[in-house]
């Protein structure tokens, strides 16, 4: 009974209202945590709370987790100014499970991504160098429900395909090009707009000069395009796609491609290991099942223990996002960043296990800072003590790595307008 009374008082006190509203629920302790605008000291990069995040600078690595509340989108600015876009989802949902849309309910998600990218794009650049969708689900490339029109070429304008008209991309790497579902060696293409995406890529290659290729495990396809010779310690290495993963062959001591026999969809997600000096980062879409376990082996075999600086969380930290082998291998990134847009993301039992190190299969703990782009207002109220322990949430999240990769900061940016002001500063973190 006490819990019911307390929850009711909290709902009344903080004006929870509709989860589709424009205001974030704010708990009394948020100012102490940084989500409410704690006055952190300026970062060495010049960033200050309450001011717009400074632009990328030569030699730095930026990873921007752009928040619309309606899909996943990550924009990278690599050390020489090469740009990479991974995903630009656009979903439509209004059943109460959704988080508030950002910056408002009237701005299409693809326009949120476009405005953000244009703001932070290196000066003088009009197009994105690389686009590498992790897989073809609606929260990663777009949905029919969000599309209001169809392009003359026959594909629906949503997500990545609508974004192309705002900020074009020069090269595509995806899980199916050129024959997509006709190749029996990979899982069937899965996603509401997978066929539209195929139509779009085929058209853009033929009519816009866009280059395309299949995302191949065991290769460094995403390369620096401007001054690569200046950054020999930077690499993006493909480690998983279509259920194939890069693992260590213990008989030879060398890496090899193995078939994890993934099903279509999430388990077939494309993923890579980005390294810059001592800085290591993994991003593998919505990876689940056997391929997720194989990535845990990759972490164990190819990254020094405790040496993973940042991890883009699998599958929005849903219940299947941290598998048994991730636990057994003591997968322990220093910073975890999660895209979320439903009340089930992050999954509360999983989040509890991560924060407390209370995994049932293999308990272990480590020092970590966890950030998530959104927390559903009702979930926040019901789990206040747990979310108090997070480093930051509700906003765009930016990782900025210093030239050479020796240290990095994490910034949470205001997502309620297009000013991109800094809400909180975290770091510096030292790369191992």
C-alpha positions as CSV (number, residue, x, y, z in Angstrom):
1,X,0.0,0.0,0.0
2,X,2.8,2.4,0.8
3,X,4.4,1.9,-2.6
4,X,1.0,2.7,-4.3
5,X,0.6,5.9,-2.3
6,X,4.2,7.0,-3.0
7,X,3.9,6.3,-6.7
8,X,0.6,8.3,-6.8
9,X,2.3,11.2,-5.0
10,X,5.2,11.2,-7.4
11,X,2.9,11.2,-10.4
12,X,1.0,14.2,-9.0
13,X,4.1,16.1,-7.9
14,X,6.0,15.8,-11.2
15,X,3.1,16.2,-13.6
16,X,3.7,12.9,-15.5
17,X,0.7,13.5,-17.8
18,X,0.8,12.0,-21.2
19,X,4.0,10.3,-22.3
20,X,3.6,12.0,-25.7
21,X,4.1,15.4,-24.1
22,X,7.0,17.8,-24.7
23,X,8.4,17.9,-21.1
24,X,10.7,15.2,-19.6
25,X,9.7,13.9,-16.2
26,X,12.2,15.2,-13.8
27,X,13.0,13.5,-10.5
28,X,14.2,15.6,-7.5
29,X,17.7,14.1,-7.6
30,X,18.3,14.7,-11.3
31,X,20.3,17.9,-10.8
32,X,22.8,15.9,-8.8
33,X,23.1,13.4,-11.6
34,X,23.6,15.9,-14.4
35,X,20.4,15.2,-16.4
36,X,18.8,18.5,-15.2
37,X,21.8,20.7,-16.2
38,X,24.4,20.3,-13.5
39,X,27.1,23.0,-13.8
40,X,30.0,20.7,-14.7
41,X,33.3,22.4,-15.2
42,X,34.2,23.1,-18.9
43,X,35.8,20.2,-20.7
44,X,39.2,20.5,-22.3
45,X,37.4,20.6,-25.7
46,X,35.8,23.9,-24.7
47,X,32.3,22.5,-24.1
48,X,30.3,24.1,-21.3
49,X,27.0,23.3,-19.8
50,X,24.3,25.6,-21.1
51,X,26.2,26.4,-24.3
52,X,26.1,24.8,-27.8
53,X,28.5,21.9,-28.2
54,X,31.6,23.2,-30.1
55,X,32.1,21.8,-33.6
56,X,34.3,18.8,-34.4
57,X,38.0,19.6,-34.9
58,X,40.6,17.9,-37.0
59,X,42.1,14.8,-35.4
60,X,39.1,14.3,-33.0
61,X,36.6,11.4,-33.3
62,X,32.9,12.3,-32.7
63,X,30.2,9.7,-32.3
64,X,26.7,11.3,-32.1
65,X,23.7,9.3,-30.9
66,X,20.9,11.5,-32.3
67,X,17.6,11.3,-30.4
68,X,14.2,11.7,-32.1
69,X,12.5,9.3,-29.7
70,X,11.3,7.4,-32.8
71,X,14.3,5.4,-34.1
72,X,18.0,4.8,-33.9
73,X,20.5,7.0,-35.6
74,X,24.3,7.4,-35.1
75,X,26.5,9.9,-36.9
76,X,30.3,9.6,-36.9
77,X,32.9,12.2,-37.8
78,X,36.2,10.4,-38.1
79,X,39.6,12.0,-37.4
80,X,40.2,13.3,-40.9
81,X,36.6,14.6,-41.4
82,X,35.3,11.4,-43.1
83,X,31.6,11.0,-42.1
84,X,29.6,7.8,-41.4
85,X,25.9,7.3,-40.8
86,X,24.6,4.1,-39.2
87,X,20.8,3.9,-39.3
88,X,18.1,6.5,-39.4
89,X,14.9,4.9,-38.1
90,X,11.4,6.4,-38.2
91,X,8.6,4.6,-36.4
92,X,5.0,5.7,-35.7
93,X,3.6,4.6,-32.3
94,X,0.9,6.1,-30.1
95,X,-0.2,3.4,-27.7
96,X,1.3,4.8,-24.5
97,X,4.4,2.6,-24.7
98,X,6.4,5.3,-26.5
99,X,8.7,7.9,-25.0
100,X,8.0,11.6,-25.9
101,X,9.0,12.4,-29.5
102,X,11.8,14.9,-29.9
103,X,11.9,17.8,-30.3
104,X,8.1,17.8,-30.8
105,X,5.4,15.6,-32.2
106,X,5.3,17.6,-35.5
107,X,8.8,17.2,-36.7
108,X,9.5,14.1,-38.7
109,X,12.4,12.0,-37.3
110,X,14.3,12.1,-40.6
111,X,14.3,15.9,-40.4
112,X,15.6,15.7,-36.8
113,X,18.5,13.7,-38.1
114,X,19.0,16.0,-41.1
115,X,19.1,19.2,-39.0
116,X,21.5,17.6,-36.5
117,X,23.9,16.3,-39.2
118,X,23.9,19.6,-41.1
119,X,24.7,21.4,-37.9
120,X,27.7,19.2,-37.0
121,X,28.9,18.3,-40.5
122,X,32.6,19.3,-41.0
123,X,32.7,22.7,-42.7
124,X,32.6,22.6,-46.5
125,X,31.0,19.1,-46.7
126,X,27.6,18.6,-48.2
127,X,27.3,14.9,-48.3
128,X,27.9,11.9,-46.0
129,X,30.8,9.7,-47.1
130,X,29.5,6.4,-45.8
131,X,26.1,5.0,-44.9
132,X,26.0,1.5,-43.3
133,X,22.6,0.5,-42.0
134,X,22.9,-2.2,-39.4
135,X,19.8,-4.0,-40.6
136,X,16.4,-3.3,-42.3
137,X,13.9,-3.0,-39.4
138,X,11.7,0.1,-39.2
139,X,13.5,1.7,-36.2
140,X,16.7,1.6,-38.3
141,X,15.7,2.5,-41.9
142,X,12.1,3.7,-41.7
143,X,8.5,2.6,-41.9
144,X,5.5,2.7,-44.2
145,X,3.4,4.3,-41.4
146,X,5.8,7.3,-41.3
147,X,6.0,7.7,-45.1
148,X,3.7,10.4,-46.5
149,X,4.8,10.0,-50.1
150,X,6.6,7.7,-52.6
151,X,9.6,8.8,-54.6
152,X,9.2,8.7,-58.5
153,X,11.6,5.7,-58.4
154,X,9.1,3.7,-56.4
155,X,10.4,3.7,-52.9
156,X,8.6,5.1,-49.9
157,X,10.1,8.2,-48.4
158,X,10.9,7.4,-44.7
159,X,14.0,7.1,-42.6
160,X,17.2,6.7,-44.5
161,X,15.5,7.1,-47.8
162,X,13.9,10.4,-46.9
163,X,17.1,11.6,-45.3
164,X,19.0,11.1,-48.5
165,X,17.1,14.0,-50.1
166,X,18.2,16.2,-47.3
167,X,21.8,15.1,-46.8
168,X,22.9,12.6,-49.5
169,X,25.4,9.9,-48.9
170,X,28.1,8.8,-51.3
171,X,28.6,5.2,-50.4
172,X,26.4,2.4,-49.0
173,X,27.5,-0.8,-47.3
174,X,24.5,-3.0,-46.4
175,X,23.8,-6.6,-45.6
176,X,22.4,-7.6,-49.0
177,X,23.8,-5.6,-52.0
178,X,23.7,-6.4,-54.9
179,X,21.3,-9.3,-55.0
180,X,19.7,-9.0,-51.5
181,X,17.2,-11.9,-50.9
182,X,18.4,-13.9,-53.9
183,X,21.6,-15.0,-52.2
184,X,21.0,-18.3,-50.3
185,X,24.3,-17.9,-48.3
186,X,22.8,-15.1,-46.2
187,X,19.5,-14.8,-44.3
188,X,16.4,-13.5,-46.0
189,X,16.1,-9.7,-46.0
190,X,13.8,-8.9,-43.1
191,X,12.0,-5.5,-42.6
192,X,8.9,-3.7,-43.8
193,X,10.8,-1.4,-46.1
194,X,13.6,-3.8,-47.1
195,X,12.3,-4.0,-50.6
196,X,12.0,-0.2,-50.8
197,X,15.6,0.1,-49.6
198,X,16.7,-2.2,-52.4
199,X,14.8,-0.2,-54.9
200,X,16.4,3.0,-53.5
201,X,20.0,1.8,-53.6
202,X,19.6,0.3,-57.1
203,X,18.2,3.6,-58.3
204,X,20.8,5.8,-56.6
205,X,23.7,3.7,-57.9
206,X,22.3,3.9,-61.5
207,X,21.2,7.6,-61.4
208,X,23.1,9.4,-58.7
209,X,26.6,7.9,-58.9
210,X,26.3,6.4,-55.4
211,X,28.6,3.5,-54.8
212,X,27.4,0.4,-53.0
213,X,28.8,-2.9,-51.7
214,X,27.9,-5.7,-49.3
215,X,29.1,-5.3,-45.7
216,X,31.8,-8.0,-45.5
217,X,33.0,-9.6,-42.2
218,X,36.8,-9.6,-41.7
219,X,37.4,-6.5,-43.9
220,X,38.0,-2.8,-43.2
221,X,35.6,-1.4,-45.8
222,X,34.8,1.9,-44.1
223,X,38.0,3.9,-44.6
224,X,39.2,7.5,-44.2
225,X,38.5,9.4,-47.4
226,X,40.5,12.7,-46.9
227,X,43.9,12.4,-45.2
228,X,44.2,8.7,-44.2
229,X,48.0,8.7,-44.1
230,X,47.8,11.0,-41.1
231,X,45.8,8.5,-39.0
232,X,47.5,5.1,-39.4
233,X,46.3,4.2,-35.9
234,X,42.6,4.5,-36.8
235,X,40.6,1.5,-38.2
236,X,37.0,0.3,-38.5
237,X,37.0,-3.5,-38.8
238,X,33.8,-5.4,-39.7
239,X,33.3,-8.2,-37.1
240,X,29.7,-9.5,-37.7
241,X,27.1,-9.5,-40.5
242,X,24.4,-11.9,-41.7
243,X,25.3,-14.3,-38.9
244,X,28.9,-14.5,-39.9
245,X,31.4,-13.4,-37.3
246,X,35.2,-12.8,-36.9
247,X,36.7,-15.2,-34.4
248,X,40.0,-16.4,-33.3
249,X,41.2,-19.8,-34.8
250,X,43.0,-21.3,-31.8
251,X,44.9,-23.7,-34.1
252,X,46.6,-20.9,-36.0
253,X,46.3,-18.0,-33.6
254,X,44.7,-16.0,-36.4
255,X,41.3,-14.5,-37.0
256,X,38.8,-16.3,-39.2
257,X,35.2,-16.0,-40.3
258,X,32.7,-18.4,-38.8
259,X,29.1,-19.0,-39.5
260,X,26.9,-18.6,-36.4
261,X,23.8,-19.7,-38.4
262,X,21.8,-16.6,-37.6
263,X,18.2,-16.1,-38.4
264,X,17.0,-13.1,-40.4
265,X,16.5,-9.7,-38.8
266,X,18.2,-8.7,-35.5
267,X,20.6,-11.7,-35.3
268,X,21.9,-10.8,-38.8
269,X,22.8,-7.2,-37.9
270,X,26.0,-5.7,-39.2
271,X,28.6,-4.6,-36.6
272,X,32.1,-3.3,-36.3
273,X,35.0,-2.6,-34.0
274,X,36.3,0.9,-34.2
275,X,39.8,1.6,-32.8
276,X,41.7,4.9,-32.6
277,X,45.0,4.5,-30.7
278,X,44.1,3.0,-27.4
279,X,40.4,3.8,-27.8
280,X,38.1,0.8,-28.6
281,X,34.4,0.9,-29.5
282,X,31.9,-1.7,-30.6
283,X,28.6,-1.2,-32.4
284,X,26.5,-4.1,-33.7
285,X,22.9,-3.0,-34.2
286,X,20.3,-5.2,-32.6
287,X,22.5,-8.3,-32.4
288,X,21.0,-11.2,-30.5
289,X,21.4,-15.0,-30.3
290,X,24.5,-16.9,-31.5
291,X,26.1,-14.0,-33.3
292,X,25.9,-11.9,-30.1
293,X,27.8,-14.7,-28.3
294,X,30.4,-14.7,-31.1
295,X,31.0,-11.0,-30.6
296,X,31.6,-11.7,-26.9
297,X,34.3,-14.1,-28.0
298,X,35.8,-11.4,-30.3
299,X,35.9,-9.0,-27.2
300,X,37.6,-11.7,-25.2
301,X,40.1,-12.6,-27.9
302,X,41.0,-9.3,-29.5
303,X,40.5,-6.6,-26.9
304,X,42.6,-6.5,-23.7
305,X,40.6,-7.3,-20.5
306,X,38.8,-4.1,-19.4
307,X,40.0,-2.4,-22.6
308,X,36.6,-1.6,-24.2
309,X,36.0,2.1,-23.8
310,X,32.5,2.5,-25.4
311,X,29.8,0.0,-26.3
312,X,26.7,0.9,-28.3
313,X,24.3,-1.4,-26.6
314,X,22.7,-4.3,-28.5
315,X,19.0,-4.1,-29.2
316,X,18.2,-1.1,-27.2
317,X,19.0,-3.0,-24.0
318,X,16.0,-5.2,-24.4
319,X,15.8,-8.4,-22.4
320,X,18.0,-10.3,-24.9
321,X,20.7,-7.7,-25.3
322,X,23.3,-9.1,-22.9
323,X,23.6,-12.8,-23.6
324,X,25.2,-15.7,-21.7
325,X,28.5,-15.5,-23.4
326,X,28.7,-11.8,-22.9
327,X,28.4,-12.6,-19.2
328,X,30.8,-15.5,-19.2
329,X,33.4,-13.4,-21.0
330,X,32.9,-10.6,-18.5
331,X,32.0,-8.1,-21.2
332,X,32.8,-4.9,-19.3
333,X,32.8,-1.6,-21.3
334,X,33.7,1.6,-19.4
335,X,30.8,3.5,-21.1
336,X,27.6,2.0,-22.4
337,X,25.3,4.0,-24.6
338,X,21.8,2.9,-25.4
339,X,19.2,4.1,-28.0
340,X,15.7,3.6,-26.6
341,X,12.1,4.6,-27.5
342,X,9.7,2.3,-25.6
343,X,8.8,1.8,-21.9
344,X,10.5,-1.6,-22.1
345,X,13.9,-0.1,-23.1
346,X,16.0,-0.5,-21.2
347,X,14.7,-3.7,-19.8
348,X,14.5,-3.2,-16.0
349,X,15.8,-6.7,-14.9
350,X,18.7,-6.5,-17.4
351,X,19.5,-2.9,-16.4
352,X,19.5,-4.0,-12.8
353,X,21.9,-6.9,-13.6
354,X,24.3,-4.5,-15.5
355,X,24.3,-1.9,-12.8
356,X,24.7,-4.4,-9.9
357,X,26.7,-7.1,-11.6
358,X,24.0,-9.6,-10.6
359,X,23.9,-11.7,-13.7
360,X,22.4,-15.1,-12.9
361,X,24.7,-17.0,-15.3
362,X,28.0,-15.4,-14.2
363,X,27.9,-12.5,-11.7
364,X,30.6,-9.9,-12.0
365,X,30.9,-6.2,-11.5
366,X,33.0,-3.4,-13.0
367,X,33.1,0.4,-13.2
368,X,30.8,1.7,-15.8
369,X,28.8,4.8,-16.8
370,X,25.6,4.0,-18.6
371,X,23.7,6.5,-20.8
372,X,20.4,6.1,-22.6
373,X,18.7,8.5,-25.0
374,X,15.3,8.1,-23.4
375,X,13.5,6.9,-20.3
376,X,9.8,6.4,-20.4
377,X,8.3,8.8,-17.8
378,X,6.3,6.0,-16.0
379,X,9.4,3.7,-16.0
380,X,11.4,6.5,-14.5
381,X,8.9,7.1,-11.7
382,X,8.6,3.3,-11.0
383,X,12.4,2.8,-10.9
384,X,13.7,6.0,-9.5
385,X,16.5,4.4,-7.4
386,X,17.8,2.4,-10.3
387,X,17.9,5.4,-12.8
388,X,19.6,7.5,-10.1
389,X,22.6,5.4,-10.8
390,X,22.8,6.1,-14.5
391,X,25.3,8.7,-15.8
392,X,22.8,10.4,-18.1
393,X,19.6,10.1,-20.1
394,X,17.0,12.0,-22.1
395,X,18.9,13.7,-24.8
396,X,21.3,13.4,-27.7
397,X,24.5,11.7,-26.5
398,X,27.9,12.5,-27.9
399,X,31.3,10.8,-27.5
400,X,34.2,13.0,-28.4
401,X,37.6,11.3,-28.5
402,X,40.7,13.5,-28.3
403,X,43.3,13.3,-31.2
404,X,45.3,10.1,-30.9
405,X,42.5,8.4,-28.9
406,X,44.1,8.7,-25.4
407,X,41.0,10.2,-23.7
408,X,37.4,11.0,-24.4
409,X,34.4,12.9,-23.0
410,X,30.7,12.1,-23.1
411,X,28.2,15.0,-23.5
412,X,24.4,14.9,-23.0
413,X,22.7,17.5,-25.3
414,X,19.3,19.1,-25.0
415,X,17.0,17.4,-27.5
416,X,14.0,19.7,-27.1
417,X,15.1,22.2,-29.8
418,X,17.8,22.6,-32.4
419,X,20.3,24.5,-30.4
420,X,22.3,21.4,-29.2
421,X,23.2,22.9,-25.8
422,X,25.2,20.8,-23.4
423,X,23.2,19.5,-20.4
424,X,26.0,17.6,-18.7
425,X,29.7,16.8,-19.2
426,X,31.2,13.4,-18.3
427,X,35.0,12.7,-18.3
428,X,37.7,12.8,-19.1
429,X,37.8,9.1,-19.5
430,X,41.3,7.6,-20.1
431,X,41.6,5.0,-22.8
432,X,43.3,1.8,-21.8
